[in-house]
Amino acid sequence: MGKNGRALGRVITAMVTPFDENGQVNYAEAERLVEHLIQTGSEGIVVAGTTGESPTLSHKEKLELFRVVKQAAAGRAKVIAGTGNYNTAESVELTKEAEQIGVDGVLLVCPYYNRPNQEGLFQHFKTVAQATSLPVILYNIPSRTGRNIEASTTLRLAEEVPNIVGIKEASGDMKQVADICSKAPEGFAVWSGNDEDTFHIVALGGVGVISVVSHICGQECKQMIEALEKGDLQTARQIHFKLMPLVRALFPPTSPNPAPIKAALNLLGFKVGAPRLPLVPCTDAEIEAIKRALQAVGKM
């Protein structure tokens, strides 16, 4: 059986987890957000990824989010569960539970903090993938994990593990991305893991983006990818340039994701609340910058 990573979607939103004023998960608002994402171009939704504050969600909360989002999506968008962490056995357990709930795929982040070597990464991902029949997306984000999944390791996993169907590449290393795109088996998908890299990665042969800005500009992300697929560089470039100021406002050097996207969604009338500690809400100055960026793209 060949791989078909693209079937999980080209524009996949890494969805925030809404919290109420007491810091509890607001499942009703999660349903509302899912509806908004589907209506604005998201073909897939990552639940309990980094943007969904997975490090501060309990096991029980993650499972309930998987259930709620799967039900709300009702087959209209693929639901991808963030089930990986730095503990292989725990990642296996959560992946199996997510499969029982009926999600469409899982996202496995590079193990963080314990800094495994490349062989350790290979064995970790292989072990988790072999515990499920679901399609598996690897997630490489060295700025957060302290470890890069090298192209050779990604390609080895792509070749040797049938249900590893793609990678979310947030290394920012276009040479590495090019290596993967040019050498991976057919059907192995590369998604941009940074909104500012989507244009470049799709131009190199990637299928799309696992995005934060698509909470707000899903249609624009989709139009840019479609323009690139058609070879219409001019249109794609114009959309890329239009999105960049908003992307920069959503990723200020002073306030880590997802505080800024939560601030933006709150400004737009969603009730996603504040991030959980140890993350804190954006400052007034950061919120002002986000407001100006939203106005510039005609979203408020």
C-alpha positions as a LaTeX table, in Angstrom:
\begin{tabular}{lrrr}
\hline
Residue & $x$ (\AA) & $y$ (\AA) & $z$ (\AA) \\
\hline
Met1 & 0.00 & 0.00 & 0.00 \\
Gly2 & 1.41 & 3.36 & $-1.02$ \\
Lys3 & 1.45 & 6.38 & 1.26 \\
Asn4 & $-1.05$ & 9.18 & 0.83 \\
Gly5 & $-0.17$ & 11.83 & 3.40 \\
Arg6 & $-1.89$ & 14.48 & 1.31 \\
Ala7 & $-5.25$ & 12.83 & 2.12 \\
Leu8 & $-4.98$ & 14.36 & 5.61 \\
Gly9 & $-5.28$ & 17.83 & 4.06 \\
Arg10 & $-3.23$ & 20.67 & 2.67 \\
Val11 & $-4.40$ & 23.35 & 5.11 \\
Ile12 & $-4.40$ & 21.78 & 8.58 \\
Thr13 & $-4.97$ & 24.08 & 11.54 \\
Ala14 & $-3.10$ & 23.43 & 14.77 \\
Met15 & $-6.13$ & 24.36 & 16.86 \\
Val16 & $-5.95$ & 26.29 & 20.12 \\
Thr17 & $-7.63$ & 24.77 & 23.15 \\
Pro18 & $-10.29$ & 27.17 & 24.47 \\
Phe19 & $-10.35$ & 27.69 & 28.24 \\
Asp20 & $-13.07$ & 29.38 & 30.30 \\
Glu21 & $-12.43$ & 32.12 & 32.88 \\
Asn22 & $-11.58$ & 29.42 & 35.46 \\
Gly23 & $-8.96$ & 27.85 & 33.20 \\
Gln24 & $-11.06$ & 24.78 & 32.44 \\
Val25 & $-11.41$ & 23.43 & 28.89 \\
Asn26 & $-14.38$ & 25.07 & 27.16 \\
Tyr27 & $-15.63$ & 22.19 & 25.01 \\
Ala28 & $-18.61$ & 24.13 & 23.64 \\
Glu29 & $-16.26$ & 26.83 & 22.31 \\
Ala30 & $-14.01$ & 24.11 & 20.86 \\
Glu31 & $-17.04$ & 22.91 & 18.83 \\
Arg32 & $-17.72$ & 26.46 & 17.65 \\
Leu33 & $-14.09$ & 26.89 & 16.64 \\
Val34 & $-14.11$ & 23.61 & 14.69 \\
Glu35 & $-17.13$ & 24.86 & 12.72 \\
His36 & $-15.37$ & 28.16 & 11.98 \\
Leu37 & $-12.21$ & 26.37 & 10.82 \\
Ile38 & $-14.09$ & 24.06 & 8.47 \\
Gln39 & $-16.06$ & 26.98 & 7.01 \\
Thr40 & $-12.86$ & 28.96 & 6.36 \\
Gly41 & $-10.81$ & 26.39 & 4.47 \\
Ser42 & $-9.23$ & 24.00 & 6.99 \\
Glu43 & $-9.14$ & 20.47 & 5.60 \\
Gly44 & $-7.64$ & 19.03 & 8.76 \\
Ile45 & $-7.42$ & 19.95 & 12.45 \\
Val46 & $-4.64$ & 19.05 & 14.88 \\
Val47 & $-6.04$ & 18.66 & 18.40 \\
Ala48 & $-3.78$ & 18.94 & 21.46 \\
Gly49 & $-0.65$ & 19.94 & 19.57 \\
Thr50 & 1.75 & 22.61 & 20.83 \\
Thr51 & $-0.69$ & 25.36 & 19.82 \\
Gly52 & $-3.35$ & 23.41 & 21.72 \\
Glu53 & $-1.17$ & 23.62 & 24.86 \\
Ser54 & $-0.63$ & 19.86 & 25.04 \\
Pro55 & 2.01 & 20.10 & 27.82 \\
Thr56 & $-0.60$ & 21.50 & 30.22 \\
Leu57 & $-3.58$ & 19.35 & 29.21 \\
Ser58 & $-4.36$ & 16.27 & 31.27 \\
His59 & $-4.69$ & 12.83 & 29.67 \\
Lys60 & $-8.44$ & 12.93 & 30.33 \\
Glu61 & $-8.82$ & 16.41 & 28.77 \\
Lys62 & $-6.96$ & 15.29 & 25.63 \\
Leu63 & $-9.24$ & 12.28 & 25.15 \\
Glu64 & $-12.36$ & 14.40 & 25.62 \\
Leu65 & $-11.04$ & 16.98 & 23.12 \\
Phe66 & $-10.39$ & 14.22 & 20.57 \\
Arg67 & $-14.00$ & 13.02 & 21.04 \\
Val68 & $-15.57$ & 16.48 & 20.88 \\
Val69 & $-13.60$ & 17.63 & 17.83 \\
Lys70 & $-14.16$ & 14.35 & 15.95 \\
Gln71 & $-17.90$ & 14.65 & 16.58 \\
Ala72 & $-18.03$ & 18.35 & 15.62 \\
Ala73 & $-16.02$ & 17.79 & 12.42 \\
Ala74 & $-18.49$ & 15.05 & 11.42 \\
Gly75 & $-16.29$ & 13.79 & 8.59 \\
Arg76 & $-15.90$ & 17.23 & 6.98 \\
Ala77 & $-12.26$ & 17.65 & 8.06 \\
Lys78 & $-9.61$ & 15.16 & 9.15 \\
Val79 & $-8.97$ & 15.12 & 12.90 \\
Ile80 & $-5.33$ & 14.57 & 13.84 \\
Ala81 & $-4.57$ & 13.89 & 17.50 \\
Gly82 & $-1.37$ & 15.14 & 19.12 \\
Thr83 & $-0.38$ & 11.95 & 20.94 \\
Gly84 & 3.43 & 12.09 & 21.11 \\
Asn85 & 5.69 & 13.27 & 23.90 \\
Tyr86 & 9.11 & 12.40 & 25.38 \\
Asn87 & 7.83 & 9.13 & 26.87 \\
Thr88 & 7.50 & 6.36 & 24.27 \\
Ala89 & 5.25 & 4.08 & 26.38 \\
Glu90 & 2.90 & 6.96 & 27.21 \\
Ser91 & 2.82 & 8.03 & 23.54 \\
Val92 & 1.86 & 4.46 & 22.55 \\
Glu93 & $-0.95$ & 4.39 & 25.12 \\
Leu94 & $-2.44$ & 7.76 & 24.11 \\
Thr95 & $-2.14$ & 6.86 & 20.40 \\
Lys96 & $-4.08$ & 3.62 & 20.95 \\
Glu97 & $-6.79$ & 5.47 & 22.89 \\
Ala98 & $-7.04$ & 8.14 & 20.18 \\
Glu99 & $-7.47$ & 5.40 & 17.57 \\
Gln100 & $-10.34$ & 3.87 & 19.60 \\
Ile101 & $-12.05$ & 7.29 & 19.64 \\
Gly102 & $-11.90$ & 7.32 & 15.85 \\
Val103 & $-9.47$ & 10.11 & 14.95 \\
Asp104 & $-8.09$ & 10.14 & 11.40 \\
Gly105 & $-4.37$ & 10.35 & 12.19 \\
Val106 & $-1.83$ & 11.24 & 14.87 \\
Leu107 & 0.94 & 13.82 & 15.14 \\
Leu108 & 4.09 & 12.74 & 17.01 \\
Val109 & 6.37 & 15.53 & 18.15 \\
Cys110 & 10.10 & 14.92 & 18.39 \\
Pro111 & 10.80 & 13.80 & 21.99 \\
Tyr112 & 11.85 & 16.90 & 23.89 \\
Tyr113 & 14.02 & 17.50 & 26.94 \\
Asn114 & 15.64 & 14.03 & 27.07 \\
Arg115 & 17.42 & 14.66 & 23.73 \\
Pro116 & 17.59 & 11.17 & 22.16 \\
Asn117 & 20.15 & 10.57 & 19.41 \\
Gln118 & 19.01 & 9.79 & 15.84 \\
Glu119 & 18.76 & 6.04 & 16.53 \\
Gly120 & 16.66 & 6.79 & 19.61 \\
Leu121 & 14.36 & 9.01 & 17.52 \\
Phe122 & 14.03 & 6.27 & 14.88 \\
Gln123 & 13.14 & 3.62 & 17.47 \\
His124 & 10.70 & 5.94 & 19.29 \\
Phe125 & 8.71 & 6.87 & 16.19 \\
Lys126 & 8.78 & 3.31 & 14.82 \\
Thr127 & 7.52 & 1.89 & 18.14 \\
Val128 & 4.60 & 4.33 & 18.37 \\
Ala129 & 3.68 & 3.98 & 14.69 \\
Gln130 & 3.68 & 0.17 & 14.91 \\
Ala131 & 1.19 & 0.37 & 17.80 \\
Thr132 & $-1.51$ & 1.89 & 15.54 \\
Ser133 & $-3.05$ & 1.43 & 12.10 \\
Leu134 & $-3.60$ & 5.20 & 11.83 \\
Pro135 & $-1.52$ & 7.42 & 9.54 \\
Val136 & 1.30 & 9.07 & 11.50 \\
Ile137 & 2.79 & 12.52 & 10.95 \\
Leu138 & 6.22 & 13.27 & 12.45 \\
Tyr139 & 6.75 & 16.74 & 13.89 \\
Asn140 & 10.19 & 18.33 & 13.78 \\
Ile141 & 10.56 & 21.57 & 15.74 \\
Pro142 & 14.13 & 21.80 & 17.07 \\
Ser143 & 13.67 & 25.30 & 18.51 \\
Arg144 & 11.27 & 23.83 & 21.06 \\
Thr145 & 12.51 & 20.25 & 21.47 \\
Gly146 & 16.27 & 20.77 & 21.56 \\
Arg147 & 16.76 & 18.04 & 18.94 \\
Asn148 & 16.55 & 18.03 & 15.13 \\
Ile149 & 15.13 & 15.01 & 13.32 \\
Glu150 & 17.75 & 14.79 & 10.58 \\
Ala151 & 16.65 & 14.24 & 6.97 \\
Ser152 & 18.32 & 10.81 & 6.97 \\
Thr153 & 16.19 & 9.73 & 9.96 \\
Thr154 & 12.98 & 11.07 & 8.43 \\
Leu155 & 13.75 & 9.28 & 5.15 \\
Arg156 & 14.58 & 6.03 & 6.96 \\
Leu157 & 11.25 & 6.16 & 8.80 \\
Ala158 & 9.43 & 7.04 & 5.56 \\
Glu159 & 10.97 & 4.01 & 3.84 \\
Glu160 & 10.70 & 1.47 & 6.66 \\
Val161 & 7.42 & 2.27 & 8.46 \\
Pro162 & 4.40 & 2.04 & 6.15 \\
Asn163 & 1.98 & 4.19 & 8.16 \\
Ile164 & 4.40 & 7.11 & 8.70 \\
Val165 & 2.91 & 9.23 & 5.93 \\
Gly166 & 4.52 & 12.65 & 6.39 \\
Ile167 & 6.32 & 15.22 & 8.48 \\
Lys168 & 5.50 & 18.65 & 9.84 \\
Glu169 & 8.81 & 20.44 & 9.24 \\
Ala170 & 9.40 & 23.46 & 11.47 \\
Ser171 & 13.20 & 23.41 & 11.41 \\
Gly172 & 13.36 & 26.40 & 9.05 \\
Asp173 & 16.17 & 24.53 & 7.26 \\
Met174 & 15.28 & 24.58 & 3.56 \\
Lys175 & 18.23 & 22.37 & 2.61 \\
Gln176 & 16.86 & 19.69 & 4.95 \\
Val177 & 13.33 & 20.16 & 3.58 \\
Ala178 & 14.64 & 19.89 & 0.00 \\
Asp179 & 16.46 & 16.66 & 0.88 \\
Ile180 & 13.25 & 15.14 & 2.25 \\
Cys181 & 11.05 & 16.36 & $-0.63$ \\
Ser182 & 13.47 & 15.08 & $-3.28$ \\
Lys183 & 14.23 & 11.66 & $-1.75$ \\
Ala184 & 11.08 & 10.57 & 0.12 \\
Pro185 & 8.95 & 7.71 & $-1.22$ \\
Glu186 & 5.94 & 8.65 & $-3.31$ \\
Gly187 & 2.98 & 9.86 & $-1.24$ \\
Phe188 & 5.10 & 10.91 & 1.74 \\
Ala189 & 3.92 & 14.42 & 2.58 \\
Val190 & 5.89 & 17.39 & 3.87 \\
Trp191 & 3.90 & 20.12 & 5.60 \\
Ser192 & 5.33 & 23.47 & 6.60 \\
Gly193 & 5.37 & 23.80 & 10.37 \\
Asn194 & 6.02 & 27.56 & 10.29 \\
Asp195 & 3.53 & 29.87 & 8.60 \\
Glu196 & 6.34 & 32.02 & 7.23 \\
Asp197 & 7.86 & 28.95 & 5.46 \\
Thr198 & 4.72 & 27.68 & 3.70 \\
Phe199 & 5.43 & 29.40 & 0.37 \\
His200 & 8.99 & 28.04 & 0.28 \\
Ile201 & 8.16 & 24.48 & 1.38 \\
Val202 & 5.24 & 24.08 & $-1.06$ \\
Ala203 & 7.48 & 25.45 & $-3.83$ \\
Leu204 & 9.99 & 22.69 & $-2.97$ \\
Gly205 & 7.30 & 20.01 & $-3.23$ \\
Gly206 & 5.58 & 20.11 & 0.15 \\
Val207 & 1.81 & 19.53 & 0.23 \\
Gly208 & 0.77 & 22.38 & 2.51 \\
Val209 & 0.91 & 23.70 & 6.06 \\
Ile210 & 0.02 & 22.74 & 9.61 \\
Ser211 & $-0.81$ & 26.30 & 10.49 \\
Val212 & $-1.57$ & 28.81 & 13.21 \\
Val213 & $-2.54$ & 31.77 & 10.97 \\
Ser214 & $-5.22$ & 29.56 & 9.33 \\
His215 & $-7.39$ & 30.15 & 12.42 \\
Ile216 & $-7.91$ & 33.57 & 10.80 \\
Cys217 & $-6.79$ & 33.28 & 7.15 \\
Gly218 & $-7.55$ & 29.68 & 6.17 \\
Gln219 & $-8.92$ & 30.61 & 2.75 \\
Glu220 & $-5.86$ & 32.71 & 1.96 \\
Cys221 & $-3.53$ & 29.82 & 2.94 \\
Lys222 & $-5.52$ & 27.50 & 0.68 \\
Gln223 & $-5.45$ & 29.97 & $-2.23$ \\
Met224 & $-1.68$ & 30.38 & $-1.89$ \\
Ile225 & $-1.10$ & 26.61 & $-1.96$ \\
Glu226 & $-3.44$ & 26.17 & $-4.94$ \\
Ala227 & $-1.66$ & 28.98 & $-6.82$ \\
Leu228 & 1.70 & 27.29 & $-6.20$ \\
Glu229 & 0.33 & 23.94 & $-7.38$ \\
Lys230 & $-0.73$ & 25.63 & $-10.64$ \\
Gly231 & 2.63 & 27.37 & $-11.01$ \\
Asp232 & 1.07 & 30.80 & $-10.52$ \\
Leu233 & 3.96 & 32.25 & $-8.57$ \\
Gln234 & 2.77 & 35.83 & $-8.80$ \\
Thr235 & $-0.56$ & 35.16 & $-7.04$ \\
Ala236 & 1.10 & 32.91 & $-4.45$ \\
Arg237 & 3.75 & 35.53 & $-3.73$ \\
Gln238 & 1.13 & 38.29 & $-3.31$ \\
Ile239 & $-0.77$ & 36.19 & $-0.75$ \\
His240 & 2.47 & 35.32 & 1.06 \\
Phe241 & 3.41 & 39.02 & 1.31 \\
Lys242 & $-0.11$ & 39.90 & 2.49 \\
Leu243 & $-0.01$ & 37.29 & 5.27 \\
Met244 & 3.50 & 38.05 & 6.55 \\
Pro245 & 2.71 & 41.07 & 8.79 \\
Leu246 & $-0.05$ & 39.08 & 10.52 \\
Val247 & 2.22 & 36.04 & 10.91 \\
Arg248 & 4.89 & 38.27 & 12.48 \\
Ala249 & 2.34 & 39.82 & 14.86 \\
Leu250 & 1.25 & 36.29 & 15.90 \\
Phe251 & 4.86 & 35.24 & 16.62 \\
Pro252 & 6.45 & 38.15 & 18.49 \\
Pro253 & 9.87 & 37.39 & 20.02 \\
Thr254 & 8.53 & 38.27 & 23.47 \\
Ser255 & 5.43 & 36.09 & 23.72 \\
Pro256 & 5.43 & 32.40 & 22.76 \\
Asn257 & 2.69 & 30.71 & 20.72 \\
Pro258 & $-0.22$ & 30.25 & 21.46 \\
Ala259 & $-0.66$ & 33.40 & 23.58 \\
Pro260 & $-0.80$ & 35.72 & 20.51 \\
Ile261 & $-3.23$ & 33.59 & 18.45 \\
Lys262 & $-5.47$ & 33.29 & 21.52 \\
Ala263 & $-5.39$ & 37.10 & 21.88 \\
Ala264 & $-6.31$ & 37.43 & 18.17 \\
Leu265 & $-9.21$ & 34.99 & 18.44 \\
Asn266 & $-10.51$ & 36.72 & 21.58 \\
Leu267 & $-10.42$ & 40.03 & 19.65 \\
Leu268 & $-12.47$ & 38.40 & 16.87 \\
Gly269 & $-15.21$ & 37.29 & 19.25 \\
Phe270 & $-14.15$ & 33.76 & 20.09 \\
Lys271 & $-13.98$ & 32.88 & 23.78 \\
Val272 & $-10.72$ & 30.94 & 23.87 \\
Gly273 & $-9.52$ & 32.51 & 27.11 \\
Ala274 & $-5.95$ & 32.91 & 28.32 \\
Pro275 & $-3.20$ & 30.31 & 28.04 \\
Arg276 & $-2.50$ & 28.11 & 31.05 \\
Leu277 & 0.57 & 28.72 & 33.18 \\
Pro278 & 3.51 & 28.67 & 32.69 \\
Leu279 & 2.37 & 30.68 & 29.63 \\
Val280 & 0.88 & 34.12 & 30.28 \\
Pro281 & $-1.37$ & 36.35 & 28.16 \\
Cys282 & 0.05 & 38.92 & 25.73 \\
Thr283 & 0.83 & 42.43 & 26.93 \\
Asp284 & $-1.35$ & 45.40 & 25.92 \\
Ala285 & 1.34 & 46.49 & 23.43 \\
Glu286 & 1.41 & 43.03 & 21.82 \\
Ile287 & $-2.40$ & 42.99 & 21.62 \\
Glu288 & $-2.34$ & 46.43 & 19.93 \\
Ala289 & 0.12 & 45.11 & 17.33 \\
Ile290 & $-2.11$ & 42.06 & 16.72 \\
Lys291 & $-5.16$ & 44.34 & 16.35 \\
Arg292 & $-3.36$ & 46.48 & 13.76 \\
Ala293 & $-2.25$ & 43.38 & 11.84 \\
Leu294 & $-5.83$ & 42.00 & 11.83 \\
Gln295 & $-7.12$ & 45.34 & 10.52 \\
Ala296 & $-4.44$ & 45.36 & 7.80 \\
Val297 & $-5.66$ & 42.00 & 6.42 \\
Gly298 & $-9.30$ & 43.12 & 6.69 \\
Lys299 & $-10.28$ & 40.69 & 9.45 \\
Met300 & $-11.55$ & 43.31 & 11.93 \\
\hline
\end{tabular}
